[in-house]
Amino acid sequence: MIDSGQYQNSTGGLPSWYLERPAHVRGDEFYLVAFWELSTERQYGQVLGPIPHHFIVEYGYRKRLGPAMIEVLVSVIRELDEKFLEWQREEQRQRNNRPKK
């Protein structure tokens, strides 16, 4: 979505987390795909909730990860989720502060 230009056209720029992204590391795709798949399991309401722990663990078992790698998966997904939710809260704050037309 960010790369499509739609986000940039609607907001006037790219988010800082996108511009300041770290170098690509081989193997990151697994965690990124897992994060976006698991994001569909979060609670939606007035605010987004975090991805529930049991869905992350279940995902690890479905992907046939061992217990140690499931712990790594939980840590990585939690870190990604925390940053994503921070970004979402900031986006919401900015939308709420925009002048009404």
Secondary structure as the mmCIF struct_conf table of DSSP 4:
data_model
#
loop_
_struct_conf.conf_type_id
_struct_conf.id
_struct_conf.beg_label_comp_id
_struct_conf.beg_label_asym_id
_struct_conf.beg_label_seq_id
_struct_conf.end_label_comp_id
_struct_conf.end_label_asym_id
_struct_conf.end_label_seq_id
TURN_TY1_P TURN_TY1_P1 ASP A 3 SER A 4
BEND BEND1 GLY A 5 GLY A 5
HELX_RH_AL_P HELX_RH_AL_P1 GLN A 6 THR A 11
BEND BEND2 GLY A 12 GLY A 13
HELX_RH_AL_P HELX_RH_AL_P2 SER A 16 LEU A 19
TURN_TY1_P TURN_TY1_P2 GLU A 20 GLU A 20
HELX_LH_PP_P HELX_LH_PP_P1 ARG A 21 HIS A 24
TURN_TY1_P TURN_TY1_P3 ARG A 26 GLY A 27
HELX_RH_AL_P HELX_RH_AL_P3 ASP A 28 SER A 39
TURN_TY1_P TURN_TY1_P4 THR A 40 GLU A 41
BEND BEND3 ARG A 42 ARG A 42
BEND BEND4 GLY A 45 VAL A 47
HELX_LH_PP_P HELX_LH_PP_P2 LEU A 48 PRO A 52
HELX_RH_AL_P HELX_RH_AL_P4 HIS A 53 ARG A 62
TURN_TY1_P TURN_TY1_P5 LYS A 63 ARG A 64
HELX_RH_AL_P HELX_RH_AL_P5 PRO A 67 ASN A 97
BEND BEND5 ARG A 98 ARG A 98
HELX_LH_PP_P HELX_LH_PP_P3 PRO A 99 LYS A 100
#
